[in-house]
Amino acid sequence: METKTFTYMPDAPSGLIDTRQGAINIYASMPCPMKVPFKQLMTPFVESCNAGHPDAPVYCPDVADCSLEALGLTVRRTVDPDYLPDIVIANNYEFVFEYPFYESLLKTGVFTGVSHPSDLEAMPAELRTNLTNHNMGVLCFGSRSVVLDVTVDGVPQNIMSWRELLTPAWEDQFTVHGHLDKATFGFMYFLNKHFGAEGIVRYAKNIADIKHFSQIIKRLNSTGEYKTAINILPDVATAKIPSTKKVRILDLEEGKMLSPMMLFVKTSKLEQCRKILDFFWSKPFRKMLGNGCLLPDGLRKDRRYSIPDFGVLATDYKRLEKAFNDLFLENLNFGKINERMTGGGICK
């Protein structure tokens, strides 16, 4: 059976992401540890769709080539749906609220946030309302783990709260996954919600090192001088810590900060995209997501969860992002962090 040949969108403005005329276009941004598992599932699915239904092809660029910054710049150049993907998976707030995606495409109904009905039903009511009131869809939630290296001498073992950790006693005892030039917005929002600006200040001052999660995992239980007692990294990376490592994942009383992996579909293409949505909700795909992320139906009733108020982000994201970023960077000890750079690079 002959497969339909893709063509690029005609007369598209310059500098847009790659979409294919006549295809269902998917654009998926995944955290680093999930890129390979996503590709392993997505590639054969797309190939099967295109072999069985050449009249309705599916196009999904390699996940390594899917940049939300590039998609955001595309949205700045045009909000014409013809030049945009039909399905977007986004895992950061910047794309949704910094660029005109929310204001021009979600509020106007050009895109619909899609969640599985059973997932919505399983969520805590406050979280469900926050999502549905702002046309946000979700596949799963990322979070940050606080990993205690129990081989560090003299470290308290019974840590119950962030309030205990955000004190001068823990200065130079945090290693975090991230960037030297930018704060993680969702986590800054979490700290500010619970402890105000001082929580962000103290958190930054307690950081001795910023590393890629792979370097953090390697250092755990090491004999090197650079290991730290507290290590903060995404749950999806925490899932990769070998069972031989002597660590404890702290369950802190303030609960977990949730970072949604958001799912948006062109409203006019919802029915055409149904087979792809069913694939995203299939057991193999959910198993892949659940290997490090929290599925909505796995949120525990006895735990506290925090997520930004999307109504606030819709009106105040740029100001908050700048304020959090400035506060965080102003209080990092760059001199000390730079001294330790020989121990491994930061996340790019």
N, C-alpha and C positions, 0 to 999 in steps of 0.2 A: 504493500500500500504506500503510495507516494505521500511524503510529508510536505505540508505547505511551506513554501519559502517565506521567511520573515523579511520584511522591509522596514526601514526606519521611517519614523513619522515624517511626512512631507512638510517642507516649509517651516520646520521647527526653529524657534529662536536659538541662537548660538549658546553654548555653555550649559546645555541641559543634560540630565542623565540619560542613559540609553533605554528607550522603550521601543517596542516593536509593534508596528501597525497590524491590526487584526488579531493580536494575541491577547491573552489575559496576562498582564504584566504584574509580576510580584517583585517587591523590593524589601529585603529582609536584613535588618541589622541585628547581629548576635554578639553577646559577650565573647571574648577571646576563647575561653575553654569550650564553648558550644559551637564554634564555627565548623569544626570537622564533623562532629556528630550530626549537625544540621545538614551539611552537604551530603553525608552518607545516606540520609533518608530522602532528601529533596531531589537529588539527581535522578535516581531510578523512578521516583514518582512522576517527575516531569517527562522523562523519556517514555514512560508508559502512557501518559496522557496524550502525548504527541503522536505516538504510534497508533493508538486506538481511535483517536479523534483528530485527525489532521485538519479538519474543518474548523476546529476550535482549539488552536494551539495554546500552550502555556509557555511563558518565557520568564525565567528567573536567573538573573546574573549570578555569577559566583559570589557567595556570601563575603569572600575576602575583598571583593570590589564594591561592596555596598556601603557607602559612607553616608551617614545621616547629614553630615555637613554639606556634601554634594547635593543631596536631595533638598536640603533646606535652601541652598543657593538657587536651585531650580525653581522652588516655590516662590522665591523672591523675584525671579525673572518673569514667571508666568503662573497664574492660577487657573489657566485653561485646563480643564480635566483631560483633554485629548493628549496632552503632553506629559501627564503624570501617571505613575503606576496605578493599577486597579486595586492592589492590596499592598499595604505598608505594615511592616512589623518594626516598631521603634522602641528602643530601650533607653532613651534618655529624654529629659524634659526640655532640653535646649531646642531640639528639632520642633517640638509641638508648640512651645510658647515664645521662643526667641524669634523664630521665623514666623511668617504669617499663616502657618498651617491652621492653627486653632481659630484665629479670627476670620480668615477668609474661606476656609474649607470645612471646618467642623461646625462652627456656629451656624453657617449657612446651609448645612445639610448636604453639601457636595459629597462629603465622606461621612460614613457612619462608624462609630466605635462598636465593635462586635465582641461579645463574650458569649460563651455557651450558657444557655438558660440554667442548667444545673449548677454551673459555677457561680452564677449570680445568686442563686438561691442559697448556696452554701456559705457565701460570704457574710461576715458581720454586717448588720444593717447599715451602720454608719459608712462603712467602706463601699457598700453597694450603692448607696445614695450618692456618695461623692462621685462615683464613676458615671452612673446613669444620668445624673443631673447635668453633666457636662459632656455627654456624648463620647465618653471614653470607653474603649473596649480593652480587654486584657486576656492574655493567654496564661500568664503565670507571674510570679513576683520574685525578684531577686532581693537579697538583703546582704548585710555585713555580719560576719562572725567575729567574735572576740575570742582569740585563741591564746590560752595561757600555756607557755612553755614551762612545765613543772620542773625542768632540770636547772632552771636559773636559781641560784642560791638566795635564800633569805626572802623569797617572795611569798606573800600570804596566799593560801590556797582557797580560802572561803570568801571569795569576792562576790558580792550580791548585787551591786548596782553601779551604774555609771557615775553616780555621785561619789563613790569611793575612789574611782579611777581618775576623776577630774580634779586632782589635788596636786600640789607641788611635790608630794611624796613620790609621785610616779613620773617626775620629769626625766626625760631621756630613756624611758622604758617602753615606748611605743614604736613599733615598726608598722607602716601602713602601705597597702597597695594603692598606687595612684600616680599623680603627676606632681612635679615640683612647681609647676606654673599655674595650677588650677585646683580649686577645691571641688569635692564631690557634692553637688548641690543638694541632693536628697538627704545626705547625711548631715550637712550643715543645717538644713531645715529642722531635722530631728533634734540636733543639739540645741538649737535656738529655741525650739518649742519647749523643751524640758528645762533648760538652764539659762536661757537668754544669751546675750552676746558673750558673757563671761565663760560660758561653756565652750564656745568656739575658741576663745583666746587660750583657755587652759589646755584644750585638746591639742592645739598647734604647739604650745610650749612643751608638751609632754612627748612630742614626736622626735625621735632620734634619727630615724631613717625612713626613706620612701623608696620602695622597691617594687618590682614586678612580683606577682604572687609566686611565681616559680622560684625566685630567689628567696622569698620568705620561707617557703616550705623547705627548701634545701637547708636553710640556717637552723631550723628548729632542732633542738637537742645537739647542735654542733658544739665543738670545743673552741670555736673561733671567738674572738673578742667582740664581734658585732651582733651576736644574738641578743634579743631583748625578751623580757618577760611577757609583754602584751603584743600580740600580732593581730592586725585588723585587715581582713581580706574578704572578698566576696564569697558568699555561700557556695557558689558554683566552683570556686577554687578550693574552698575548705574541703569539699567532697573528694578532692584529689590527694589529701594528706595521707600518707601511708599509715596503716594501722600500727606499724612498729614504732611510730613516733609517740613519745610520752608527752601528751598535751591534754588539755581540758577545754572544751567549748563552753564558754561561760553563758549561763542563762540569767540575764540581768533583769532586774525588776521593772525597768522602764520599757521592756519589751523590745520588739524588733522593728527597725525601719524597713518599710517595704518600697521597692522600686519596681513599678509595673513594667512588664514587657507588653507594650500596647499593640493592639491590632485594629487597623482601620481599613475599610473597604469602600470603594466608590458606591454610593447609594444606588446609582443607576445600574450597577453591575452585580448587585447582591445575589441574584438568582444564578447568573452565569458563573459566579465564584463559589457556588455551594459545594461543589466537589472538592475544592481546595480547602474550604473551611472544614469539611468533614475529615479531610486528611489531617489538618492541624489538631482536630479533636480525637483522632484515632489513638488507640492504645500505644502503638510504637512511638508516635510523636510525643504523646504525653509522658511516656516513660523517659524519653530523651530529656524533656523539659524538667521532669522531676528529679533528675540526677544532678542536684545542686540548686534547683529553684523550688519555690513553694507553689504548688498547684492550689488554685482557689478552694477546692474541696478538701484540701489538707490543712487549712488554717484552723488552729485549735481554739476552742471556745474559752479555754482557761488561760490564754496568753494575750498580752497586750500587743497591738500592732499600730504603727504610726505611718501615715502617708500624708503628703501635703494636701491642703485644701485646693482643689483645682480652680475654684472660683477666685481664690487669692492669686494663684499663679497666672490666671488669665488676664488679670489687671495689673499685677505688680511683679511679674517674674524678673524683668530686666533690672529693676532697682534692687530686689532681694539678691539676685545672683551677684551683682557687683558688690553689694555690701558684705555678703558672706565671703566672697572671694578675697576682697581687700583685707578683711579682718583676719582671715586664715593666713594669708601670705605675710602680712605685717608681723605676725607672731611666730612664724617658723624660724628656727635657728639654722639659716642657710649655711653658715660657716661650718657648723658641726656636721650637717648632712653632707656637705661637699667633701669633708675629710673622709667620710666613709664610702664615697662613691666607688672606690676600688673593689668594694665587696659585691658589686653587681649594678646593673643599670636600672633606671627608672622605666616605668611602663610607657611605651610610646603609643 
